[in-house]
C-alpha cells in the first residue's frame, strides 16, 4: 500500500544543509499496523508529512496504492488526503465551538456527502469508538482520552484506506494511552492500515512492526 524508495528530504538553513530523510526505503502492506519511532530530530515528522501527502520529497519515489505521488497536482493531493487518509494528531485538533458530532461530520461535508448519509455514518463512527453518548458535548467538556477517541472517530468516518497517527498518546496518561492503543488494535483487526508515529518505545511495541529512524535513516526494524 505504501512504498518509499530512496526518499530524501533536505532543509537548508543559511549555509547549512539538514538531511531530514536520507535515501529512506520501506514498504507497508495493506492491513499492517506499523510504528515509526526514534528520538527527536530522527526524521519522524518529515516521514509523517510525506506519507500523509502534506509534503513532497526532494528525491525518490513514493507510491500510495500503486500510484506515484509525484505525479499529482496540489489539488489532487488534497483530494487524496481527504479521501484516502485519516489523520489523528497529538493535540486532537477538534474545533472547540462545535459538538463532537459536528466535528466528526466535517470531513463528510468537505466530501459533499448528502446530509441523510452523513447522519448515519457519524453515528456509526461514534459508536465504533464508544462515544455515542457524548455526541452533543463540546470538546472542552470531555476528557482527553474521549477527545482523542472523537479525533479517531473523525478520522475513520470517511472510511479511509490509511490511518496516520502522529503521537496519538502524547498528551494522555499511560492508562488512557493504553486504551487508545487498544482502539487502534481493534481498528487494525477490522482491516485498517495504520502507521503510527511515536517517540515512545513502549507505545511502538504495541504495533505489529516497528521501524526505527535515526538521523534521517532507518536504523532497524522489528
DRENDO-1510 file (C-alpha; in Angstrom, 1 decimal, always signed):
<recs>
REC; n; res; u; v; w
REC; 1; UNK; +0.0; +0.0; +0.0 .
REC; 2; UNK; +2.8; +2.4; +0.9 .
REC; 3; UNK; +6.1; +2.2; -0.9 .
REC; 4; UNK; +9.0; +4.6; -0.3 .
REC; 5; UNK; +12.1; +4.2; -2.5 .
REC; 6; UNK; +15.3; +6.2; -1.8 .
REC; 7; UNK; +13.3; +9.1; -0.3 .
REC; 8; UNK; +15.3; +12.2; +0.7 .
REC; 9; UNK; +14.2; +15.5; +2.2 .
REC; 10; UNK; +16.7; +18.3; +2.7 .
REC; 11; UNK; +16.2; +21.5; +4.5 .
REC; 12; UNK; +18.6; +24.4; +4.1 .
REC; 13; UNK; +19.2; +26.9; +6.9 .
REC; 14; UNK; +21.6; +29.5; +5.6 .
REC; 15; UNK; +24.7; +27.8; +4.6 .
REC; 16; UNK; +23.8; +24.6; +6.5 .
REC; 17; UNK; +22.1; +21.6; +5.0 .
REC; 18; UNK; +20.0; +19.3; +7.1 .
REC; 19; UNK; +19.1; +15.9; +5.6 .
REC; 20; UNK; +15.8; +15.2; +7.4 .
REC; 21; UNK; +15.5; +12.0; +5.5 .
REC; 22; UNK; +18.4; +10.4; +3.6 .
REC; 23; UNK; +17.5; +7.8; +1.0 .
REC; 24; UNK; +14.9; +6.0; +3.1 .
REC; 25; UNK; +13.2; +2.9; +1.6 .
REC; 26; UNK; +10.3; +1.0; +3.2 .
REC; 27; UNK; +7.1; -0.8; +2.4 .
REC; 28; UNK; +3.9; -1.0; +4.4 .
REC; 29; UNK; +1.4; -3.6; +3.2 .
REC; 30; UNK; -2.4; -3.4; +3.2 .
REC; 31; UNK; -3.7; -4.2; +6.7 .
REC; 32; UNK; -0.4; -3.7; +8.6 .
REC; 33; UNK; -0.1; -1.8; +11.8 .
REC; 34; UNK; +3.4; -0.2; +11.7 .
REC; 35; UNK; +5.0; +2.0; +14.3 .
REC; 36; UNK; +7.7; +4.6; +13.3 .
REC; 37; UNK; +9.8; +5.6; +16.2 .
REC; 38; UNK; +13.0; +7.4; +17.0 .
REC; 39; UNK; +14.4; +10.3; +19.1 .
REC; 40; UNK; +13.7; +14.0; +18.4 .
REC; 41; UNK; +15.3; +15.0; +15.1 .
REC; 42; UNK; +15.4; +11.5; +13.7 .
REC; 43; UNK; +13.1; +12.3; +10.8 .
REC; 44; UNK; +9.7; +11.1; +12.1 .
REC; 45; UNK; +7.8; +14.3; +11.5 .
REC; 46; UNK; +9.2; +14.6; +8.0 .
REC; 47; UNK; +8.3; +11.0; +7.3 .
REC; 48; UNK; +4.7; +11.6; +8.5 .
REC; 49; UNK; +4.3; +14.7; +6.3 .
REC; 50; UNK; +5.5; +12.8; +3.2 .
REC; 51; UNK; +3.4; +9.6; +3.9 .
REC; 52; UNK; +0.4; +11.9; +4.6 .
REC; 53; UNK; +0.9; +13.8; +1.3 .
REC; 54; UNK; +1.4; +17.0; +3.3 .
REC; 55; UNK; +4.9; +17.5; +1.8 .
REC; 56; UNK; +6.8; +16.2; -1.2 .
REC; 57; UNK; +10.2; +14.5; -1.1 .
REC; 58; UNK; +13.2; +16.2; -2.8 .
REC; 59; UNK; +14.1; +12.9; -4.4 .
REC; 60; UNK; +13.0; +9.3; -4.5 .
REC; 61; UNK; +9.6; +7.7; -5.2 .
REC; 62; UNK; +6.5; +7.5; -3.0 .
REC; 63; UNK; +3.7; +5.3; -4.2 .
REC; 64; UNK; +0.4; +5.1; -2.4 .
REC; 65; UNK; -1.9; +2.3; -3.5 .
REC; 66; UNK; +0.4; +1.9; -6.5 .
REC; 67; UNK; +0.2; +5.5; -7.7 .
REC; 68; UNK; +3.3; +7.7; -7.7 .
REC; 69; UNK; +2.5; +10.8; -5.5 .
REC; 70; UNK; +5.0; +13.0; -7.5 .
REC; 71; UNK; +2.6; +12.9; -10.5 .
REC; 72; UNK; -0.2; +14.7; -8.7 .
REC; 73; UNK; -1.0; +18.4; -8.5 .
REC; 74; UNK; -1.6; +20.1; -5.1 .
REC; 75; UNK; -5.4; +19.9; -5.7 .
REC; 76; UNK; -5.1; +16.2; -6.4 .
REC; 77; UNK; -3.0; +15.7; -3.3 .
REC; 78; UNK; -5.7; +17.5; -1.3 .
REC; 79; UNK; -8.3; +15.1; -2.6 .
REC; 80; UNK; -6.1; +12.1; -1.7 .
REC; 81; UNK; -5.7; +13.4; +1.8 .
REC; 82; UNK; -9.4; +13.9; +2.2 .
REC; 83; UNK; -10.5; +10.6; +0.6 .
REC; 84; UNK; -7.7; +8.1; +1.4 .
REC; 85; UNK; -6.0; +9.2; +4.6 .
REC; 86; UNK; -7.4; +9.6; +8.1 .
REC; 87; UNK; -5.3; +11.8; +10.4 .
REC; 88; UNK; -5.0; +11.6; +14.2 .
REC; 89; UNK; -2.9; +14.2; +16.0 .
REC; 90; UNK; -1.4; +14.5; +19.4 .
REC; 91; UNK; -3.3; +17.7; +20.1 .
REC; 92; UNK; -6.7; +16.3; +18.8 .
REC; 93; UNK; -7.4; +19.3; +16.6 .
REC; 94; UNK; -11.0; +19.4; +17.5 .
REC; 95; UNK; -13.0; +22.7; +17.0 .
REC; 96; UNK; -13.9; +23.9; +20.4 .
REC; 97; UNK; -17.2; +25.7; +19.5 .
REC; 98; UNK; -18.6; +22.6; +17.7 .
REC; 99; UNK; -20.1; +19.5; +19.3 .
REC; 100; UNK; -18.3; +16.1; +19.0 .
REC; 101; UNK; -20.9; +15.1; +16.4 .
REC; 102; UNK; -20.3; +18.2; +14.3 .
REC; 103; UNK; -16.5; +17.7; +14.5 .
REC; 104; UNK; -16.9; +14.1; +13.2 .
REC; 105; UNK; -19.2; +15.2; +10.5 .
REC; 106; UNK; -16.9; +17.9; +9.0 .
REC; 107; UNK; -14.8; +15.6; +6.7 .
REC; 108; UNK; -18.1; +14.3; +5.2 .
REC; 109; UNK; -19.2; +17.8; +4.5 .
REC; 110; UNK; -16.0; +18.5; +2.7 .
REC; 111; UNK; -16.5; +15.4; +0.6 .
REC; 112; UNK; -20.0; +16.6; -0.4 .
REC; 113; UNK; -21.8; +13.6; +1.3 .
REC; 114; UNK; -25.6; +14.2; +1.5 .
REC; 115; UNK; -26.9; +15.1; +4.9 .
REC; 116; UNK; -29.0; +11.9; +5.3 .
REC; 117; UNK; -26.0; +9.8; +4.7 .
REC; 118; UNK; -23.8; +11.9; +6.9 .
REC; 119; UNK; -26.0; +11.3; +10.0 .
REC; 120; UNK; -25.8; +7.5; +9.7 .
REC; 121; UNK; -22.1; +7.5; +9.1 .
REC; 122; UNK; -21.4; +9.8; +12.0 .
REC; 123; UNK; -23.5; +7.6; +14.3 .
REC; 124; UNK; -21.6; +4.5; +13.2 .
REC; 125; UNK; -18.2; +6.2; +13.7 .
REC; 126; UNK; -19.1; +7.4; +17.2 .
REC; 127; UNK; -20.4; +4.1; +18.2 .
REC; 128; UNK; -17.3; +2.4; +17.0 .
REC; 129; UNK; -15.1; +4.4; +19.4 .
REC; 130; UNK; -17.6; +4.3; +22.3 .
REC; 131; UNK; -18.7; +8.0; +22.2 .
REC; 132; UNK; -22.3; +7.8; +21.0 .
REC; 133; UNK; -23.5; +9.1; +24.4 .
REC; 134; UNK; -21.1; +12.1; +24.1 .
REC; 135; UNK; -22.2; +13.3; +20.7 .
REC; 136; UNK; -23.8; +16.6; +21.9 .
REC; 137; UNK; -20.9; +17.5; +24.1 .
REC; 138; UNK; -18.2; +20.0; +23.1 .
REC; 139; UNK; -14.5; +19.0; +23.3 .
REC; 140; UNK; -13.7; +21.0; +26.4 .
REC; 141; UNK; -16.4; +19.2; +28.4 .
REC; 142; UNK; -15.0; +15.7; +27.9 .
REC; 143; UNK; -11.7; +14.1; +29.0 .
REC; 144; UNK; -8.5; +14.0; +27.0 .
REC; 145; UNK; -9.0; +10.3; +26.2 .
REC; 146; UNK; -12.5; +11.0; +25.0 .
REC; 147; UNK; -11.2; +13.9; +22.8 .
REC; 148; UNK; -8.7; +11.5; +21.2 .
REC; 149; UNK; -11.5; +9.0; +20.6 .
REC; 150; UNK; -13.5; +11.7; +18.9 .
REC; 151; UNK; -10.5; +12.6; +16.8 .
REC; 152; UNK; -10.2; +8.9; +15.8 .
REC; 153; UNK; -13.9; +8.8; +15.0 .
REC; 154; UNK; -13.5; +11.8; +12.7 .
REC; 155; UNK; -10.5; +10.1; +11.0 .
REC; 156; UNK; -12.4; +6.9; +10.3 .
REC; 157; UNK; -15.8; +8.4; +9.3 .
REC; 158; UNK; -14.7; +8.7; +5.7 .
REC; 159; UNK; -13.6; +5.1; +5.6 .
REC; 160; UNK; -10.0; +5.9; +4.6 .
REC; 161; UNK; -7.6; +3.2; +3.4 .
REC; 162; UNK; -4.9; +4.5; +5.7 .
REC; 163; UNK; -4.9; +5.9; +9.3 .
REC; 164; UNK; -1.9; +8.1; +10.1 .
REC; 165; UNK; -1.5; +8.8; +13.8 .
REC; 166; UNK; +1.1; +11.3; +15.0 .
REC; 167; UNK; +2.0; +10.9; +18.7 .
REC; 168; UNK; -1.7; +10.0; +19.4 .
REC; 169; UNK; -1.0; +9.2; +23.1 .
REC; 170; UNK; +1.5; +12.0; +23.7 .
REC; 171; UNK; -1.0; +14.2; +25.7 .
REC; 172; UNK; -2.5; +11.3; +27.6 .
REC; 173; UNK; -1.7; +9.4; +30.9 .
REC; 174; UNK; -0.4; +5.9; +30.5 .
REC; 175; UNK; -3.8; +4.2; +31.3 .
REC; 176; UNK; -5.7; +6.3; +28.9 .
REC; 177; UNK; -3.0; +5.9; +26.3 .
REC; 178; UNK; -3.2; +2.2; +26.5 .
REC; 179; UNK; -7.0; +2.3; +25.9 .
REC; 180; UNK; -6.3; +4.4; +22.8 .
REC; 181; UNK; -3.7; +1.8; +21.6 .
REC; 182; UNK; -6.3; -0.9; +22.2 .
REC; 183; UNK; -8.7; +1.0; +20.0 .
REC; 184; UNK; -6.1; +1.2; +17.2 .
REC; 185; UNK; -5.5; -2.5; +17.5 .
REC; 186; UNK; -9.3; -3.1; +17.1 .
REC; 187; UNK; -9.4; -0.9; +14.0 .
REC; 188; UNK; -6.4; -2.7; +12.6 .
REC; 189; UNK; -8.1; -6.1; +13.3 .
REC; 190; UNK; -11.1; -4.9; +11.3 .
REC; 191; UNK; -8.8; -4.3; +8.3 .
REC; 192; UNK; -7.5; -0.7; +8.7 .
REC; 193; UNK; -3.9; +0.0; +7.7 .
REC; 194; UNK; -2.3; +2.1; +10.4 .
REC; 195; UNK; +1.0; +4.0; +10.5 .
REC; 196; UNK; +1.7; +5.4; +14.0 .
REC; 197; UNK; +4.5; +7.9; +14.7 .
REC; 198; UNK; +5.8; +8.0; +18.2 .
REC; 199; UNK; +9.0; +8.7; +20.2 .
REC; 200; UNK; +7.8; +6.3; +22.9 .
REC; 201; UNK; +9.3; +2.8; +22.5 .
REC; 202; UNK; +6.6; +1.3; +24.8 .
REC; 203; UNK; +3.8; +2.7; +22.5 .
REC; 204; UNK; +5.7; +1.5; +19.4 .
REC; 205; UNK; +5.9; -2.0; +20.9 .
REC; 206; UNK; +2.1; -2.2; +20.8 .
REC; 207; UNK; +2.2; -2.1; +17.0 .
REC; 208; UNK; +2.8; -5.2; +14.8 .
REC; 209; UNK; +6.1; -4.0; +13.3 .
REC; 210; UNK; +8.4; -1.1; +14.3 .
REC; 211; UNK; +10.7; +0.9; +12.1 .
REC; 212; UNK; +13.3; +2.9; +14.0 .
REC; 213; UNK; +14.7; +6.1; +12.5 .
REC; 214; UNK; +18.0; +7.7; +13.4 .
REC; 215; UNK; +19.5; +10.8; +11.8 .
REC; 216; UNK; +17.2; +10.6; +8.8 .
REC; 217; UNK; +17.8; +7.0; +8.1 .
REC; 218; UNK; +16.3; +3.6; +9.1 .
REC; 219; UNK; +18.3; +2.2; +12.0 .
REC; 220; UNK; +16.4; -1.0; +12.2 .
REC; 221; UNK; +13.1; -2.8; +12.2 .
REC; 222; UNK; +11.5; -5.4; +14.5 .
</recs>
